[in-house]
Amino acid sequence: MSTYQKIGHRGAKGHLAENTLESISKAIELGVDAIELDVHKCKTGEVVVIHDFTLDRTTNGSGEVARKSWKKLQSLQVKDKYKIPLLTDVLNLITGKCKINIELKGSNTAEPTCQIIQAYIETKGWQYSDFIVSSFQINELFQIRKLDEHIPIGVLSKASVTQAIELGKQLKATAIHPSIGIITRKNVIASHEAGFIVNVWTVNEPEAIERMKSFGVDGIISDFPDRLI
């Protein structure tokens, strides 16, 4: 039995179009413990699952996600065949199957995401421990903490684990999420000693996966969940 959490990056990004229901279903099929995905708030207020601030790379549309209505976003295609999902679509799909790491990519995402999390806990049988909210946008994380002291927070970092630990203390966070480029055995130990779990991203190569396991990380985020055995 695995001693770390197997986390599918944007679903199963290495197999199917990222942040789509199909990719997330594939990750579940491959036995993940959790899904990592990205959210933005669109012009009409819905929380949509997409990585970039613009539509150009992943869809047949163009322009900023935040300036498009949900109706417009629904009309677009991802990789010529898939749809942009709502966060609620994903939660409905994975209820009872795995946990979720919601990365707040866009601005003004904390409040509507918090409302959705609270609604799913109150009415859909979810628990706070099923969620973790992460972001590079520190103001969004502080807003999450202001709105709900119980939502688990993950502090993303691609620069300094030491700084992430300090920020984590301020936020009363649950986890540190360092990039594979900055993680060491020593700073995993330091994170654990400070009371945080460590979920590392994005780890795809078998040798790197084994190295992260030897470091004692708590979760590995990968485009290829099938390699996390």
N, C-alpha and C positions, 0 to 999 in steps of 0.2 A: 504494500500500500504506500502511495506517495506521501511524503511528509511535507510537501509544499503545495500551494494552490496552483493549479494549471489554469492560466488565464488567456483566453483567446483575444488577440489584438484586432480590434474592429471586427470582431467575429472570427472568421478564419481567413484573414486577408491574403494569406499565401495560396489559398485555394479558390476563393470566389470574391467577387467585387466587395470591397470594404464597406462596413456600416450598412449593409443591406440585411433584410430578414433572411434571405437565402444563405448569406455568409454566416449569420448568427446561428441558423439552424444547423449548418455544417459543423460549426464549433461544438454545439451541443452533441451532435452525432459522434464527434471525436472525443467526447468525454471530459469536456472542460468543467472546472469547478466554478468559473466565473467568466463573464464577458466584459471586455473593455470597449467602450465606444465614446464618441464625441458628440456634443450637442451645441446647437446654436438656437437663438430665438429669431423667428422670422418676423416679417413686417406685421402680420396679423396676430402675433403673440404666441403661436404654437411653438413647442420645443421639438426641433427636428434633429434627426441623427445624420450628421455629415461632418467630415473633418475640416475641410478648408473654409476659410471665410468667403471664398468665391466659388462659383459653380463650375468654372471652366475646366478644371482638371478631371473631375469625376463624372460630370454629366454632359448632356448635349445642350445645356443652357450656358449663360454667361452672366457675369455681374455678381454683386454681393448677396449672400444668403439673407442678410438682415433687411435688405430692401425689397425682398420678394414676398408676396402673399403665399399662404399655404396652398391656395388654389393653383397658383402658378407653379409652385414646387411640385405639386402632384402631377402636373402635366409633363414633367421632365423624365428622362430616362438615364439610369446609371449604367454605363457600359452597354448601351443599346437595348437593354432588356429588363433591368431592375428598376425599382422605385425607391425614392427617398422615404424612409419611414419616420413616423413620429416616435418619440420616446415611449409613449404609452403603447404603441404597437409592439415594440420590443418587450416591454414589461409583460404584456398580455401573452406574448409568445413563450417567454422563458419562465413564467410563474411556476414555482415548484420544481424547476429543473436545474437552476444554477443561480449564483449570485451575480451582481452587476457592479462594475466600476464605471461611473459616469464622469467623463472629463468635460468640464465646462470650458468650451473653446471660445464661444462668443461672449460679447458683453451682455449684461443684463439677463444672464441665464440663471443666476442663483435663486431668485425668488420663484419663478415658475417651476423650476426643477424641484425646489423644496416643497412646493405645494403638491406636486405630483407624488413625490416620495411619501409625504404625510397621508395623502389620499389612499395610496396603495397599502400602507401600513394599517390604516383605519378600516378599510373596506375589502381588501383583496387578500388578506392573510400574510402579507409580507411582514418582516421584522427589520428593525434598524440594522441588525447585523448582516442583512442580505445586501446592504448597500455600502458603497464607498464613493465619495465624491472627491475628485481631484481637479487641479487646474494649475496652469502657470500664471493665471490672473489672480494675484493675491487678494485684490479687493473683493473678488467673487467668493473666495474662500471665507474671508472675514464676514461677508454678508450671510453666507450659509450658517456660520457659527452664531451670528446675531439672531437669525430667524429660528434656529433649532439647535439646542446644545447637544442633542443626542445623535445627530447624523454623523457617521464616521467620515473623517476627512483624511485624504492622502495628499501629502505635499510632494509635488513633482519637482525634480531638479535635474538639470543637465550641466550644472556648474560646480556645486559644492554640497556634499552631504552634510558637512558641519553646519552650513547656513540653513539647510533644510531642517535639521534637527532643532535649531533655535526657533525657526518659524513654526515648526510643529508644536513646540511647547506653548507658544503664544496662542495658537489656534486650538489647543487641546485636541490635536490630531490623533488619529489612530495609527497612521502609517507614513512611511517615507517611500517615495517612488523615484529612485534614481535611475538615470540612464546607464546602460551597460558600460558606457565610456568612462564613468567616474566611480564605479563601484569597486571596492576593495574588501578583502577579508576583514581588515581593521575597521573600516567604517560601517560594515554590517554589524560587527560586535558593538561599536559605539552606539549605533541606532537601537540595538536591542537593550543595551544598558540604560538608554534614555527612555525605554518603555515603548518603543515603536516597532511595529512589524515592518518588514522590508519587501516590497514588490518591485522587481527590476524589469526594465523594458529596454529595447525590444530585442529579445534573445532568440535567434533563429538557427544558428549553427550548432550541430550536436556537441562539438568540443566546448563551445561557450555555455551551453546548457549544463554540461557536466561540471564546468568550473563554477557556475552559479550555485549548483546544488552543493558543491564542496564548501562554498562560502557560508552555507547555512541560511540562504534567503528563505523567506516565507511564501513568496509567490513569484512565478515567472510569467511574464507577458510575452506572447509569441505569435507571429503570423502563422505558424505551423503548429497548432495544438497537438497534432498527432505525434510530434517529436518529444512531447513532454510526458515521458513515461517513467 
